[in-house]
């Protein structure tokens, strides 16, 4: 990045956007040190103009912003930070600093985010975490089993059973994508290219 920190007294505005919902979460300011810390620790850090120090979002609340990517704008004097929020972003308890609800408009994106969280932060009683622990072969095997069960249900006329198996297959497919470090959006891009 070739950023121009001189335009605004060594600070650059950083617009934070949810990496999954694309909702704008907040605006903060970064100096060079805050940007470096953000890149190194993968948690969004700002320069607090009121506290006159570096401030990692979530350092007191635990509602961190886990870094996904950072892009500079065309004038090299602003940043677009894509992150995954670990709770409400606003200090007033709202999802965003603009009093908007940060909802997933597509449930599969929400489910994909939960699956990724179980991979990154395993939980003892989580079925998803247990799948990741068993490894890629077990995850792939589960996708195969669920596909066969869906095919079997497709031959009958039981809507509830068919949709249940379709949901099982979709869930295990998303787990397999996460296990391979791929995302559903990457698959969608392939489909778009084929279209």
C-alpha positions in Angstrom: 0.0 0.0 0.0 1.2 3.5 -0.9 -1.0 5.5 1.5 -0.9 9.3 1.9 -1.0 9.8 5.7 -0.1 13.5 5.3 -3.5 14.7 4.0 -5.2 14.4 7.4 -2.6 14.9 10.1 -1.1 11.4 9.8 -4.6 9.8 10.0 -6.5 7.9 7.4 -10.3 7.2 7.6 -11.0 3.5 7.7 -14.5 2.4 6.8 -15.3 -1.0 8.3 -17.6 -3.3 6.4 -18.8 -6.8 7.5 -17.0 -9.2 5.2 -20.1 -11.4 4.9 -23.1 -9.1 4.9 -21.3 -6.1 3.3 -23.1 -3.9 5.9 -21.0 -0.8 6.8 -20.3 -1.2 10.6 -18.4 1.9 11.6 -15.8 4.5 10.7 -12.5 4.9 12.5 -9.1 6.4 11.9 -5.8 4.7 11.5 -2.3 6.0 11.7 0.6 3.9 10.3 1.1 2.2 13.6 -2.6 1.2 13.9 -2.5 -0.2 10.3 0.6 -2.2 11.0 -0.9 -3.6 14.2 -4.1 -4.5 12.4 -2.2 -6.3 9.7 0.0 -8.2 12.2 -2.6 -9.2 14.8 -5.5 -9.6 12.3 -7.7 -7.6 14.7 -8.8 -4.1 13.6 -7.0 -1.4 15.5 -7.5 2.4 15.2 -5.9 5.5 16.5 -8.3 7.0 19.1 -8.4 10.8 18.6 -10.0 11.2 22.0 -7.7 8.9 24.0 -4.7 9.8 21.9 -3.5 6.2 21.7 -4.0 3.0 19.7 -7.3 1.3 20.4 -8.1 -2.2 19.3 -11.9 -2.5 18.7 -13.2 -4.9 21.4 -10.3 -4.5 23.8 -12.7 -4.0 26.7 -15.9 -5.5 25.3 -14.5 -8.5 23.6 -16.4 -7.6 20.5 -13.3 -7.7 18.2 -13.3 -7.1 14.5 -11.4 -10.0 13.0 -9.6 -8.8 9.9 -10.4 -10.3 6.5 -8.9 -7.7 4.1 -7.9 -4.1 3.7 -8.1 -2.1 0.4 -7.0 1.5 -0.2 -9.1 3.9 -2.3 -8.2 5.4 -5.6 -6.6 8.5 -3.9 -4.6 6.5 -1.4 -6.1 8.4 1.5 -8.9 6.1 2.8 -9.2 2.4 3.6 -12.0 -0.1 3.2 -11.6 -2.7 6.0 -13.5 -5.9 5.7 -13.9 -7.7 9.0 -16.0 -10.3 10.9 -17.5 -8.7 14.0 -17.5 -10.8 17.2 -20.6 -9.1 18.6 -22.2 -5.6 18.4 -19.9 -3.0 17.0 -21.3 0.2 18.5 -20.4 1.1 22.1 -24.2 1.6 22.6 -24.8 -2.1 21.9 -26.0 -1.7 18.3 -24.9 -4.0 15.5 -23.5 -0.9 13.7 -22.5 2.6 14.6 -25.3 3.8 12.3 -28.1 2.0 14.3 -28.6 -0.5 11.5 -29.2 -4.2 12.0 -26.4 -6.3 10.6 -28.3 -9.2 9.2 -27.3 -11.8 6.8 -29.6 -11.4 3.8 -28.8 -14.9 2.8 -29.0 -17.6 5.5 -26.3 -19.7 3.8 -23.8 -16.9 4.4 -24.8 -16.9 8.1 -24.4 -20.6 8.3 -21.1 -20.5 6.5 -19.9 -17.9 9.1 -20.9 -20.2 12.0 -19.2 -23.2 10.4 -16.0 -21.1 9.9 -16.2 -20.0 13.6 -16.4 -23.6 14.7 -13.4 -24.4 12.7 -11.4 -21.4 14.0 -12.7 -21.6 17.6 -13.6 -25.3 18.3 -16.2 -26.0 20.9 -16.3 -29.2 22.9 -20.0 -30.0 22.4 -20.2 -28.9 18.7 -20.9 -31.4 16.0 -19.3 -29.1 13.5 -16.1 -28.8 15.5 -16.0 -32.6 15.9 -16.2 -33.0 12.1 -13.2 -30.8 11.6 -11.3 -32.7 14.3 -11.9 -36.0 12.4 -10.3 -34.6 9.3 -11.0 -34.1 5.6 -11.6 -37.7 4.9 -14.5 -38.0 7.4 -16.0 -34.7 6.2 -15.9 -35.8 2.6 -17.4 -39.2 3.6 -20.3 -37.4 5.3 -21.0 -35.4 2.1 -21.1 -38.7 0.2 -23.4 -40.3 2.7 -25.8 -37.4 2.7 -25.8 -37.3 -1.1 -26.8 -40.9 -1.3 -29.5 -40.4 1.3 -30.9 -37.5 -0.7 -31.0 -39.6 -3.8 -32.9 -42.3 -2.0 -35.4 -39.8 -0.6 -35.8 -38.3 -4.1 -37.5 -41.6 -5.2 -40.3 -41.1 -2.7 -42.9 -38.4 -2.3 -42.2 -37.4 1.3 -41.5 -33.7 1.2 -40.3 -33.4 4.8 -37.8 -36.3 4.5 -36.5 -35.0 1.1 -36.0 -31.5 2.4 -34.4 -32.8 5.5 -31.8 -34.7 3.6 -31.3 -31.8 1.2 -30.5 -29.6 4.2 -28.1 -32.3 5.6 -26.3 -32.4 2.3 -26.1 -28.6 2.1 -24.7 -28.3 5.6 -22.1 -31.0 5.2 -21.1 -29.5 1.8 -20.5 -26.1 3.5 -18.4 -27.9 6.1 -16.4 -29.5 3.3 -15.8 -26.2 1.7 -14.5 -24.7 5.0 -12.3 -27.8 5.6 -10.7 -27.1 2.2 -10.4 -23.4 2.9 -12.9 -22.4 0.2 -16.1 -20.4 0.4 -19.5 -20.7 -1.2 -18.9 -17.3 -2.9 -15.9 -18.9 -4.8 -18.2 -21.7 -6.0 -20.8 -19.1 -7.0 -18.1 -17.3 -9.1 -17.4 -20.5 -11.0 -21.1 -20.9 -11.7 -21.3 -17.2 -12.9 -18.3 -17.8 -15.2 -20.0 -20.9 -16.6 -23.3 -19.0 -17.1 
